[in-house]
């Protein structure tokens, strides 16, 4: 995913004005990219710092391992008013916690391939109007730096093939010969691999489809046969498609967050669980280089 303002600016930088306008007209907003807010910008959440928790809510703990680190808070009222593609609550705060290994000297690993590690991540929705207070970070954790976040619309980075360029009236045969188009495609390609914080939209995978990591696949579905000859091919696609990105948090220098080798955290949820506000049913995974 890439922010709409960034992609629009890139198009107008490299393409003739009329072609850039037609290019931008084909872009659909899919989620919101979150980045450090500058003074005067609307804040929709924050990385790190101390969470504000109700008095009767304990700090999330993975039994036998230790407390989870507080990763981010998201203002549902602000985000629900934006184009996220998600049925977010219209109020309250969503808090993201993850066991990053600080509490047991990095001896444990939270991942869908280890079902027993599911308590190592947690999403908590605190309803609006609930009395809360900042909760100090428990030992031995070190709190991440607090970084207020703003949101900008994001779009899918388009596939650079005839299916995108034909609606622009561009002959596919010219994609490799027209120096203007070649330069634009190179600029688009250079945007890939830059991972960001995100709500909604398509996940930016580091090592493959995260939907397949969190989905429920019976053993007899034979995921290694990902072709129509697999009798469960449609079942596999349907199950994976149920899981939609809710929150993506990338490694962030300003917050002193590093997930493995410049990795990314992902929380996914089904439309049914999101509509019912069953955030405890969200699935977590993470990937790094």
BELMOLIN-V882172 format. One record per backbone hydrogen bond with DSSP energy under -1.0 kcal/mol. CO is the residue of the C=O (numbers start at 0). NH is the residue of the N-H. If there is no record, write none. Layout:
{{CO:NH} {CO:NH}}
This chain:
{{1:154} {2:6} {3:7} {4:8} {5:9} {6:10} {7:11} {8:12} {9:13} {10:14} {15:19} {16:20} {17:21} {18:22} {19:23} {20:24} {22:25} {23:26} {30:153} {31:198} {32:151} {34:149} {37:40} {43:74} {44:148} {45:72} {46:146} {50:134} {52:132} {53:56} {59:67} {61:64} {61:65} {65:61} {68:97} {70:47} {71:95} {72:45} {73:93} {74:78} {75:79} {78:81} {81:83} {85:87} {91:75} {92:125} {93:73} {94:123} {95:70} {95:71} {96:121} {97:68} {97:99} {100:105} {110:113} {113:116} {114:117} {116:119} {117:120} {119:98} {121:96} {123:94} {125:92} {126:129} {132:52} {137:140} {143:48} {146:46} {147:36} {148:43} {149:34} {151:32} {152:3} {153:29} {154:1} {158:160} {160:163} {160:164} {161:165} {164:167} {164:169} {165:168} {170:173} {171:174} {173:177} {177:181} {178:182} {179:183} {180:184} {181:185} {182:186} {183:187} {184:188} {185:189} {187:190} {188:191} {196:33} {197:247} {198:31} {202:204} {209:213} {210:214} {217:220} {218:221} {221:224} {223:225} {224:226} {226:229} {229:232} {231:235} {232:236} {233:237} {234:238} {235:239} {236:240} {239:242} {243:268} {246:266} {247:197} {248:264} {251:256} {254:144} {256:251} {257:259} {258:262} {259:261} {260:288} {262:250} {263:286} {264:248} {265:284} {266:245} {266:246} {267:282} {268:243} {269:273} {270:274} {271:275} {272:277} {273:276} {276:278} {277:280} {278:281} {282:267} {284:265} {286:263}}
